[in-house]
Amino acid sequence: MLPALCYYLYKKYRSRFRSPKINWARLRSGGLLIGFILAGTIPVVGQTQTRHYQVKRNGQVIGELSFQQQDSGGLKELKMQSHVKTRLLFGIEVRTEDFSTFKEGLLTYSYVRRNINGKQKEWRETKRANGKYVFSHSNSKVKSGSITYNMMRLYDQEPLAEKVVFSDHHQQLLEIKIISPHTYKIQLPGGGYNVYYYEKGVCQRVEVHHALYELHFELLPSTLLTLSK
């Protein structure tokens, strides 16, 4: 791609090089464009970022979680999938899938799916229409206002200025508490809570605390950031 762009610029401006009257403004703009290309500072449209986490319980790896973010103009799509196999009172295998769409910074659609031992146990949707949100499972079926930050975005962006986060599972806003620099706690309905740890804006680790178990999601360094078009 780079050689083709450079050749195009050469063909576009070669007549200026041969002419005694060089248009320096256009020449400088062409040179700057080549410089930006070589420096890799031109943003990539439709960029995808993928991060992978290993899931641990009692120090043992019991599963994996993948988080994918795709940005295209004012549209942002987030997708998260996990697969865990462990034993509580009996053997259990859990597969989850979360998906969110943001347009111009506003949540427009999300769903949460949970499968346990091969059977779907949960499916929840949140939709935005006519300036309001419609929830598939909530006492308040319709909520006015704007949602700009949900639980999936905790893997996408550190909540430096965020005070609350929308839970797509519980379909309600939850408070974000700072417990130390770059470390945040989300208290969940029912008594559980999650703790998120960040480094340079990237979510490095998540602790999930439940009455029956505790899980750790740890970012795999070798797959910190994967870019594709």
Secondary structure, DSSP 8 states (H G I E B T S, - for coil): -HHHHHHHHHHHHHHHHHSSS--HHHHHHHHHHHHHHHHT-S--TTEEEEEEEEEEETTEEEEEEEEEEEEETTEEEEEEEEEEEEESSSEEEEEEEEEEEEETTEEEEEEEEEEETTEEEEEEEEEEETTEEEESS-SS-EEES----BGGGGTTS--SS-SEEEETTTTEEEEEEEEETTEEEEE-TTS-EEEEEEETTEEEEEEEE-SS-EEEEEE-GGGS-EEE-
